[in-house]
């Protein structure tokens, strides 16, 4: 602190009148207090940076989820368009048969109704796509209608990473920014306890003062000026601030202890939430991959074979167009279900990496650093 005093009514001393004074003082807390405050501030800055990393991780995970949802809509639309083209071909065959007196008019009407359903389904897909595109652009801080890069449903991960719950949690503890931030805040709260304890120690104040003194101009001073007439005054000040309000200090220590306890509880809560998410994802991802393998390796092949058999039977006249339609409906639903399972597996894969805070390769390579 710095202060300046100008005397409006100058006090007279033996060596002359005091005209002005200046004072500079500095308060010094108890030994180690400033180091603890510096460390606490650095921990707070690190916690803020990790908070940003946590939000970025959430953003990336959500963007990946929406991107795979868009890719699924593209795959669903492709399957529906292919189905519509096939139904149009069947409808032409049914009309030709009906015109020749072989087929039934009911088959033509039923096929036309199914084509209309496909048209309506494509409209619903377009509506859902517009909503997803707007959500993705909002996350990208872009206008709602901005075009997005197209994503295709790639092959789902061929290797299922190890799903040992303890190993997953160890990786998450190492990489998740929320866990690291919570532990840093717990450490900062522990430093707060040390700072509260140091409040029981006294602070010191060191000051330097300078007083401007004028020469004596009174008759006695002029007649016989003192040897140090008009010499300025220099002074040093040492003060001690005693912590006498013990109730206030005790309350501060109690508050700091409660903050550290709350920080530890937050860490346990975050770990429990992560463990719950990892347990859910580690059980669902292998099941989704098994379901996808069932679709790709068996159900789609069976549905395609059933459609080929129905086409052959229809050509020979042993089955009606309605039987052909049923086989085509089954194939469409199996293709859409397969695309849904593939998208779900990729979304679960992205969510697993978000829950771990790291790529799943760290599990495959056994690297948790």
N, C-alpha and C positions, 0 to 999 in steps of 0.2 A: 504494500500500500504506500502511496506517496501523498504527502499533504504539504501545503504552503500556507503560512500565516503571515498576514501583514498587520502590524500593530497600529491602530488608529490613534490610540493614546499610548505613546511609547513609554515603557517602564524604564526608569532611570536606575542605572547601576553604578558601581564605583568606577568602572572603566568606560562608561558612556551609555547612551540610550539604546535599547534594543529596538531595531526598526522592522525586521522581518525574520522569519525562521522557516526552514524547510525540513521535512522529515520523511525518510524512506524506511519502511519496515517490511519484514517478510516473516510469515508464520511457517514453522517447520513442524509437521506432524511427527509422531513417535517413529522410531527407527523401523524401517521396513514397510511402513504404511503406503508410501508412494509406489514402491515396487509391486505391492499387492494390487493397488488400483490400476496400475499399468497392465498387469497380467489379466485382471478382470475385464478391462476394456478390450484387450486383444481377443479374449475368449468371446466377448459379445460380438465383435466384428466377424469372427469365424462362424459363429452361430447364424448371423445374418446371411453370410454367404451360403451356408448349407441350407438355409431356408429357401433361398433362390434356387438352389440345385434341386431341392425336393419338389418345388412347383414345376420346374422344367421337366423333371422325370414324370410327374403326373400328366403334364401337357403332352409329352411324347407318347406316353402309353395311350392316352385318349385319341390322339391323332392316328396312331396305328390301328386302334379298334375301328374308328370310323372309316379308315381307308379299306380295311378288310370287309366291312359291311358294304361299302360301295362296290368292291370287287364281287361280292356275292350277288348284289343286284344285277351287275353286268352278266354274270353267269346264269342267273335265273332268267333274265330277259333273253339271252341267247337260246336257252332251252325252250322257252315259250314260243319264240319266233320259229324255231325249227319245228316245234309241235304244230304250230299254225300252218306252216307250209305242208306238213304231212297230212293234216286234216283236210286241207284244201284239195289235195290230191285224192284223198279218200272220198271227199264229197263229190268230186267230178265223176269218179267211178260209180258211186251210188246213184247219181242222177242218170248216168248212161244206162245202168241196169234197170232203173225204174222206168226210163223211157222205152226200154225194150220189153218191158213187162215181166222181167225176172225178179228185180228187187222190190223193196217196200218203200213207200213215200216217207214212212216214219224214220227210216234210217237217214234220209236226206235231211229232214228237219232236225234230227238229233245232232248230226254232224255240223250243221249250220249254227245250232245253238252253242256247241262246244267251241266253234271258231269265234263266236261273239264273246264267249267267256275269256278266251285267250286275249282278245282285243282289250277287254276290261282289265285283265290282269296286267297287261303292259302299261295301261294308264296308271294303275296303282303303283307299279314299279317306278314310273317316271315321277310320280308325286313323292314317293319315299326318297328317291335319289335327290330331288330338289332340296328336301329338308336336310339330308346328310351333307350335301355340298355347302349349304348355307352354314351349317354347324362347323364344318371343317374350315371354311373361310373365316368364320368368326375367330376360331383358334389361331389362324394364321394372320389375323388382323388385316383381312382383305375384304373387299366388297362381296356381298352374298353371291352375286352371279359370276364371279371370276372363275374361269375354267381351271380344272385341276388335272394334274398328270394322271393318266389312266393306270390303274393297277389291275393285274391279273392274278387270279387265284393260283399261286404257285403250288408246287408239291408241298404237302405238309412235312414237318421235320421227320426224317426217316428214322432217327435215333431218339428214343425217349431218354431224356437225361435222368440220372439217378434221382429217385424220389424219397431218399431218406430224410425224414422230417428234421432230425437234428443237424444233418449236413446242410439242408436248405436254410435253416435258421442261422447257422454259423455264417453262411455267405451273406445273408441279409444283414446280420449284425455288422459285418465288415463293410458292406457297400451302401446300405440304405442311408441317405443323408439325414432322414428324420432321426434315426438312432444316434448317429454321430452328433447331430445338433443337440439332442436331448442330453447326451452325456457331457457335452461341453457346457451346457447350461447348468447341469448338476455340479460340475467342477467350479464354475463361476459362483454358484450359490455357496459352495464350500468356502471359497475365498471370502464371500460376504460374511461368513461366521468369523473368520480370522480378523476381518476389518472391524466387526462389531466388538470383538474382544480387545482390539487395540484402542477402542474408544475409552477404555478404562485407564489408559496411560495419558500422561500430560502432553500438551503441545508446547512448543517453545517459539518465542518471537524475538527476533534480532532486529534492532533498528539503528539507524545512523541519522543524527540530527546536526543541522548547521544553522547558527543564528548570526544575523548580520547586526553588528554593533557600530554605532556612530561615535565620533569623538565628542568629548565633553565640551559644551560651550557655555556652561554656567561660570560665574565669576571665579569660584574656587578652582574649578577645573582649568580655566584659562590661566589663572595665577600660578597654580602648581599642578600641572597635569601628571597623573599617575604613570608609572613606567610602561604599563600595558594599555595605555589610553587608546580606545577605538579598536582593540583587537577583537576579531570575531570569535564565536564560541563553537566548538565542535564537541558533540556528545555521542556516546554509544548507549543503547538500551537493550537489556535482556529481560524478557518476561516469560513467565510460566503460566499456562492455562490449566488449572486444576479441574479434573472431572468430578465435580461434587454432586451432580444430579444423578445419583445411582439408580433411581427408579427408571428414568428415561433410558439409561444405558442398558439396564436389564431388559427393558421392553424391546430395544433394538436387537439385542442378542437373541431374544426369543423369536422375534420376527425372522431374523436371518436363518435360524434353525428350522423354522417352519417352511421357509422357502426351499431350503435344501431337501427337506422331506418331501415336499410337493414335487420337486424336480425328479427325485428318485421314483416317485409314484408314476409320474408321466412317462418315464423311461420304461417302467414295467408295463404300463398300459400300451405303449407303442409296440413293444415286443410281443405282447399277447395278441394284439390286432394283426401283426405281421404273421405270427404263427398260425392264427386262424385262417388267414388268406392263403398261406402256403399249403396248409392242410387241405383246403378246398380245391386249390388248383392242382396239387400233386395227385389227388384222387380222380379229378375229372379229366385231366389231359390224357392219361393213358386210355381211359374208357372211350374218349372221343376219337382217338387214333384207331382203336380197335373197331369202332363203329365205321369209321371211314374205310378201313381195310375191308370190312364186310361189304360195304357198298361197291367199292371198286373191284374187288376180287370175285364177288359172287352175285350180288343182287342185280347190278347193271347187266351182267352177262346173261342172267336168267331172264330179265325183262326183255332184252333184245332178242333172245332166242324165242321167247313166247310170242313176240310180235312177228317174227319171221314165220313161225308156225301158223299164226292167225292169218297172215297174208297168203300163205300157201293154201290154207283151207278155204279162204275167201275166193281165191282164184279158181279153186276146183268146185266151188259152189256148196261145200259142205257146212260152211259157217256164214252167218250174216254180217253185214257191215257193223252192226252193234257189237258183235264179238271182237271185230277188228278195232273198234273204238275203245273197248275196255282194255285191250292189250296196249294200245297207245297211251291211254291214261296212266296205266301202271308204270310204263317206261318214263313218262314225263315226271311223275311224282318221285320215282327213284332217282332220276338225274338231279332234280331240285334238292332232294334230301341229301344226296352226295355232296353237292355244292355247299349246302348248309353245314354239313359235318366238316368239310374242309375249311370253311371260313371260321367255324367255331374253334377248330384246332389251332388255327393261326392266331385267333384272338386270345385264346387261352395261353398260347406261347408268348404273346406280347405281354399279357398281364402277369405271367410268371416272371418274365424279365423285369417288369416294373416292380413286382413284389420283392425280387432279389436285389434290385438296384444295379444289376450287372447282366451281361449276356449269359445264356445257359452254358456257353462253352467253358465257363469257369468250373461248372460241375463235371463236364465231360473230361476236362484236363486235370481235374483235381487241384485247381489253383484257386485259392480263396484270398489271395493277397490283392 
